[in-house]
């Protein structure tokens, strides 16, 4: 037992249990509401998948799938980061409160790739989920006023997602106690994630419309097409998987 009377094992179980519970509950809700999606390659170019059509729209659907994304990201952290697993034991809520600190430096100790590539991708994935649940804003003509407005709203959604991911009750602060120690307190994630998510989304849109479509006109090879769709649009691939689509799914065209 710790000085506060909370068993270290109990603290670890609380963190893991919260993550697993969210994953199971949101996955069960999605399965109950949605039929199985057919192979995207077999769909007509203009046919939206039955799964997407059946899922709740608007902010309710975006919230549901954002929670699934959150559960997935924490499961990955627990599964692959020894530093996260190392901080799981201990009084969960007490350590969480102690981890909530205002940063006094830019760096949080993570590497360049994590901060400047990984976080924009994870923010853009959250923004992409919002766009997928607001079809009227999903694909306005690139560069128009309607386009920039839709991407700004998606960036705002990504910012809210990022705040919860950093500080919320199901966050890096509560699961892994990021911020408990001074070297892990930095502004970089709080700035780069929302700003980078907007830049990542716009870059992926441009690559998909002006590069990927050109590649698809030049080759009928499905492996090449699928691979390039994922490589050029990593945040969209993540959002697709979270929402039950194949990673290379496009609502407006098949893989054929």
C-alpha positions in Angstrom: 0.0 0.0 0.0 1.1 3.6 -0.6 1.1 6.3 1.9 -2.3 7.4 0.5 -3.7 4.0 1.1 -4.0 3.1 -2.6 -2.3 -0.1 -3.8 0.1 0.4 -6.7 -1.5 -2.6 -8.5 -4.9 -0.9 -8.0 -3.6 2.3 -9.6 -2.3 0.4 -12.6 -5.5 -1.6 -13.0 -7.5 1.7 -12.9 -5.5 3.2 -15.8 -5.6 0.1 -17.9 -9.3 -0.6 -17.0 -10.4 2.9 -18.1 -8.8 2.5 -21.5 -10.1 -1.0 -22.1 -13.6 0.0 -20.9 -13.8 2.9 -23.3 -12.5 0.8 -26.2 -15.1 -2.0 -25.6 -18.0 0.3 -25.0 -17.5 2.4 -28.0 -16.7 -0.5 -30.3 -19.9 -2.3 -29.1 -22.0 0.7 -29.7 -20.6 1.0 -33.3 -21.2 -2.7 -34.0 -24.8 -2.4 -32.7 -25.6 0.5 -35.0 -23.7 -0.3 -38.2 -23.7 -3.2 -40.7 -20.5 -4.7 -41.9 -18.8 -2.7 -44.6 -18.3 -4.4 -48.0 -15.0 -4.4 -49.7 -14.4 -0.9 -50.9 -12.9 -2.1 -54.2 -16.2 -3.6 -55.1 -18.2 -0.4 -54.6 -19.3 2.0 -57.4 -17.2 5.1 -57.5 -20.0 7.3 -56.1 -21.3 4.9 -53.5 -20.7 5.8 -49.9 -20.1 2.7 -47.8 -23.1 1.4 -45.9 -21.1 1.6 -42.7 -20.6 5.3 -43.0 -24.2 5.9 -44.0 -25.4 4.0 -40.9 -23.2 5.7 -38.4 -24.5 8.7 -36.5 -23.6 12.0 -38.1 -22.6 15.4 -36.7 -20.8 15.9 -33.5 -22.3 12.8 -31.8 -20.8 10.4 -34.4 -17.5 12.4 -34.4 -17.4 12.2 -30.6 -18.0 8.5 -30.7 -15.2 7.8 -33.2 -12.8 10.3 -31.5 -13.2 8.3 -28.3 -12.3 5.2 -30.2 -9.2 7.0 -31.6 -8.3 8.0 -28.0 -8.7 4.5 -26.7 -6.5 3.2 -29.6 -3.8 5.7 -29.0 -3.6 4.9 -25.3 -3.6 1.2 -26.0 -0.6 1.7 -28.3 1.2 3.8 -25.6 0.7 1.2 -23.0 1.7 -1.6 -25.3 4.8 -0.1 -26.8 6.1 2.5 -24.4 8.0 1.2 -21.4 8.0 4.7 -19.9 4.2 4.7 -19.9 4.0 1.2 -18.3 6.5 2.3 -15.7 4.3 5.1 -14.5 1.1 3.0 -14.3 1.6 1.8 -10.7 0.7 4.1 -7.9 -2.4 6.1 -6.8 -4.1 6.9 -10.1 -6.1 10.1 -9.2 -3.4 11.5 -7.0 -0.7 11.1 -9.6 -3.0 12.5 -12.2 -3.6 15.7 -10.2 0.2 16.0 -9.6 0.8 15.7 -13.4 -1.3 18.7 -14.3 1.2 21.5 -14.5 1.7 24.6 -16.6 4.8 24.0 -18.8 7.7 26.4 -18.4 9.7 25.2 -21.4 9.2 24.3 -25.1 10.6 20.8 -25.2 8.8 17.8 -23.5 11.7 15.4 -23.9 10.2 13.5 -26.9 12.1 13.2 -30.2 11.7 15.4 -33.2 9.7 12.9 -35.2 7.2 12.3 -32.4 6.7 16.0 -31.8 6.7 17.4 -35.3 5.3 14.5 -37.4 3.5 12.2 -35.0 1.5 14.8 -33.2 0.3 16.6 -36.3 -0.8 13.2 -37.7 -2.7 12.3 -34.6 -4.4 15.7 -34.5 -5.2 15.5 -38.2 -6.8 12.1 -37.7 -9.1 13.6 -35.1 -10.0 16.5 -37.5 -10.5 14.0 -40.3 -13.0 12.1 -38.2 -14.9 15.4 -37.7 -15.0 16.0 -41.5 -16.2 12.4 -42.2 -19.2 13.1 -40.0 -20.0 16.4 -41.7 -20.4 15.4 -45.4 -21.3 18.9 -46.6 -17.9 20.1 -45.3 -15.9 17.1 -46.3 -14.9 17.9 -49.8 -15.5 21.5 -50.9 -13.3 22.6 -53.8 -9.7 22.8 -52.7 -8.6 26.4 -51.9 -12.0 27.9 -51.8 -13.4 29.9 -48.8 -15.7 26.9 -48.0 -12.6 24.7 -48.0 -10.7 26.8 -45.5 -13.7 27.2 -43.3 -14.2 23.5 -43.1 -10.6 22.8 -42.4 -10.5 25.5 -39.7 -13.5 23.9 -38.0 -11.8 20.5 -38.2 -8.7 22.0 -36.7 -10.8 23.4 -33.8 -12.1 19.8 -33.2 -8.5 18.5 -33.3 -7.5 21.2 -30.7 -10.2 20.0 -28.3 -9.1 16.4 -28.9 -5.5 17.4 -28.2 -6.4 19.2 -24.9 -8.2 16.1 -23.7 -5.3 13.9 -24.9 -2.8 16.1 -22.9 -4.8 17.0 -19.8 -8.2 15.3 -19.6 -9.3 12.4 -17.4 -8.2 10.0 -20.2 -4.9 11.7 -21.1 -1.2 11.3 -21.1 -1.3 13.0 -17.7 -3.6 10.4 -16.2 -2.3 7.4 -18.1 1.5 7.5 -17.8 1.7 10.7 -15.7 3.3 12.8 -18.4 3.9 16.1 -16.7 4.7 14.7 -13.3 8.4 15.4 -13.8 9.7 18.8 -15.0 11.5 17.4 -18.1 8.2 16.1 -19.5 6.5 19.5 -19.2 6.7 21.4 -22.5 4.6 23.6 -24.7 5.5 21.8 -27.9 2.6 19.4 -28.1 0.0 22.1 -27.1 1.1 24.3 -30.0 2.3 21.8 -32.7 -0.7 19.5 -32.5 -3.5 22.0 -33.4 -1.3 24.0 -35.8 0.3 20.9 -37.3 -3.1 19.2 -37.7 -4.3 22.0 -40.0 -1.1 21.9 -42.1 -1.2 18.1 -42.3 -4.8 18.0 -43.4 -4.2 20.6 -46.1 -1.1 18.8 -47.3 -2.8 15.4 -47.4 -5.8 16.9 -49.3 -3.4 18.4 -51.9 -1.5 15.2 -52.3 -4.7 13.1 -52.6 -6.2 15.4 -55.2 -3.2 16.4 -57.3 -0.7 13.5 -56.8 -2.7 10.5 -55.9 -5.3 11.0 -58.7 -2.5 11.3 -61.2 -0.9 8.0 -59.9 -4.3 6.3 -60.2 -4.7 7.4 -63.8 -1.3 5.9 -64.6 -1.7 2.4 -62.9 -4.4 -0.1 -62.3 -2.3 -2.0 -59.8 -4.4 -2.2 -56.6 -1.4 -2.8 -54.3 0.4 0.3 -55.6 -2.8 2.4 -55.3 -3.6 1.2 -51.8 0.0 1.6 -50.6 0.3 5.2 -52.0 -3.1 6.2 -50.5 -1.9 5.2 -47.1 1.7 6.6 -47.5 0.5 10.0 -48.8 -2.4 10.3 -46.3 -1.4 8.7 -43.0 -3.9 10.6 -40.8 -6.7 9.7 -43.2 -5.6 6.0 -43.1 -5.8 6.1 -39.3 -9.2 7.8 -39.3 -10.4 5.2 -41.8 -9.4 2.3 -39.6 -10.9 3.8 -36.5 -14.2 4.3 -38.3 -14.3 0.7 -39.6 -13.1 1.4 -43.1 -10.1 -0.1 -44.9 -7.0 2.2 -44.5 -7.1 3.2 -48.2 -10.8 3.9 -48.3 -12.1 6.9 -50.2 -15.8 7.8 -50.0 -15.8 9.2 -53.6 -13.9 6.5 -55.5 -13.1 2.9 -55.2 -9.7 1.1 -55.5 -10.6 -0.3 -58.9 
